[in-house]
Amino acid sequence: MTKYSGYMGKLLMIDLSEGSEKEYPWTDRDRELYLGGKAVASKIMYDNFTGREDPFSEENLIIISTGPVTGTFAPSSNRFDISSLSPLTGISSSSNCGGDFGFYLKKAGLDALIIRGKSEKPIWIEIDDGKLSYHPAEELRGMRTGETQAVLRKKLAELHGPKGRYGMVSIGPAGENLVRYAAVISGERAAGRAGIGAVFGSKNIKAIVASGSHEIKLHDKEKSMEHHKKWTAALKAHPITGAQLPRLGTAGLVSSMQMNGQLATRNFSAGRFEDFEKVSGEALAEEENISNSGCLSCPIRCSRTVDVDGKKVKGPELETLGLMGANLANGDIKLVCRWNHELDELGMDSISCAGTIAWAMEANEKGLWDNGLKFGQVDDLSRVLEDIAFRRGIGDELAEGSKRLSDKYGGKDFAIQSKGMELSAYEPRRAVGQGLGYAVSNRGGCHLNGGYLVVLEGLGLNIDRQTPKAKADLCMFMQDFMEAISLCGHCLFTSYAVFPGFLISKANSPIPRFVNFIIPHCGWAVRMLNKLPGMAFMNMPLIPYTYELKYAVGMKMNIGRFLRIGERSYNVERAVNARFGVSAEKDKLPKRLTDVLQDPKDPHSRVPLEKMKKVYYRARGWGSDGLPSRKKLRSLGIR
């Protein structure tokens, strides 16, 4: 088991081909090195993958993992992770999700569930207090995610009575039909990226249900509760987590992105959209939002509730608003709300789906592929989304993603992806650190795995957005820091509150202006911290995660050790992907972003990627090939 609180002390591996199950060995030393979440999954892949596995093969793994504070009711701490080889990118990838499935997986007595093999027929899996049952799912075939979950709730009531409480993940038609960016849905939350839903479909898994009565213990309950109280108060007092996100949700960033030239428009050909106000957070709040909601134990409550066909459903986040709005030259927010709901029901990632459609619109415009799709003409897009999910007509090709389509038809320079994964809504030619992050991100064109430097480049702080100075070192720091936060089970939105509120609310005052000016000149200091995190042997109230691990889990922790855990996670994931062909050659962006100026009059309005990459590899202690050496891995305890 384990001496640490928070953990359930058990990882379970099941083989659907053999019909077997066994406990996966995991020690307290492993917990100290990797914490939880995707780091656990990456280490399991590191120990099991050779580089010859195919995402749709029986040898591929699905790893659903929680963090040590998942279910402790710390603020915004109910995340879980699903990792696998991605059918979109062909490499190791992960998708982080809210909802309540992680909580109930731990109530069932598991820290992680590892699935290999393939079921002969469609099934749904039930985990009840650690006991597994496999149920036939033929009748669920073709159902959307909402209907699937409703039917399963009825079945569970029939099996166990009406008072049971369960966490659930399921796929829709897109996953069943192996759409390469199919999502896994938990309630109304999505593990959206990397096509994990298609891996579920390839293994004939329609859904997984978890329940149980196991206690999630706290190491020091009194100190934990006091810490949670102070942390919640700090989040509510912060201008982003206590005001902007509750009032406007993530959609509130649209207006700032427009102002900064960072709003992806017409397939990233521009950074501003003339009708942005129609698809902004303000428009969503004033015209569409019915109420706010949030994940279990979250005081931020950033989720929107909107009306679609008389039903109250989850509203769109920033990515969907930006990519289904400005990037398709669409100014109809009601359509975005509808498509957001339809994508969740079909079980598809809105980012990759929208990015693929935008590429197809431009390919049609340039005469490369006659597909009938045009910017701004989107009234029939609901049919297109359904055709993708069921692989009908042009939908069968759109289901492959923009990289494969550009390989077939041409147009690689404007296929806005990295490593096969479409970029999120932040146009990086006005946030070059974010551009670096997209390129070097382990899982592909991801803003979060890329370090989310755009939060420093205008969406929180306001440092020079187009200088490459210090961006490589900051990128590494932010990647490792955010990695560690996720491994705990926390939502990354809590990281906004790490920045003192006055730097944001009083951005034009002398001290914030000086801080924003000086940060790009402090790359050397960030580099020193990255290389020698042991210097940060203290804890600080602005970084509450280390206190949480001490009080709730009972694990010795300080800022330096916390950062080292994030670095270890990032390196072991990179080491897995190296076996599947990732190297410096794959850390790239389309030429539209690196070679074409966003503003022809501004020579700095492109991403100077190669210059930053070289510094980034040195900062990480990697070779010029963009990979960690064996010596580097050993120095991090990766064996």
Buried (B, 14 or more C-beta within 10 A) or exposed (E): EBEBBBBBBBBBBBBBEEEEBEEBEBEBEBBBBBBBBBBBBBBBBBEBBEEEBEBBBBBBBBBBBBBBBBBBBBBBBBBBBBBBBBBBBBBBBBBBBBBBBBBBBBBBBBBBBBBBBBBEEBBBBBBBEBEBEBBEBEEBEEBBBBBBBEBBBEBBEEEEEEEEEBBBBBBBBBBBBBBBBBBBBBBBBBBBBBBBBBBBBBBBBBBBBBBBEBEBBBBBEEBBBEBBEEBBEBBBEBBBBBBBBBBBBBBBBBBBBBEBBBBBBBBBBBBBBEBBBBBBBBBBBEEBBEEBBBBBBBBBBBBBBBBBEEEEBBBBBBBBBBBBBBBBBBBBBEBBBBBBBBBBBBBBBBBBBBBBBBBBBBBBBEEBBEBEBBBEEBEEBEEBBBBBBBBBBBBBBBBBBBBBBBEEBBBBBBBBBBBBBBBBBBBBBBBBBBBBBBBBBBBBBBBBBBBBBBBBBBBBBBBBBBBBBBBBBBBBBBBBBBBBBBBBBBBBBBBBBBBBBEBBEBBEEEEBBEBBEEBBEBBEEBBEBBBEBEEBEEBEEEBBBBBBBBBBBBBEBBBBBBBBBBBBBBBBBBBBBBBBEBBBEBBBBBEBBBEBEBBEEEEBBBBBBEBBBBBBBBBBBBBEEBBBEEEBBEEBBBE
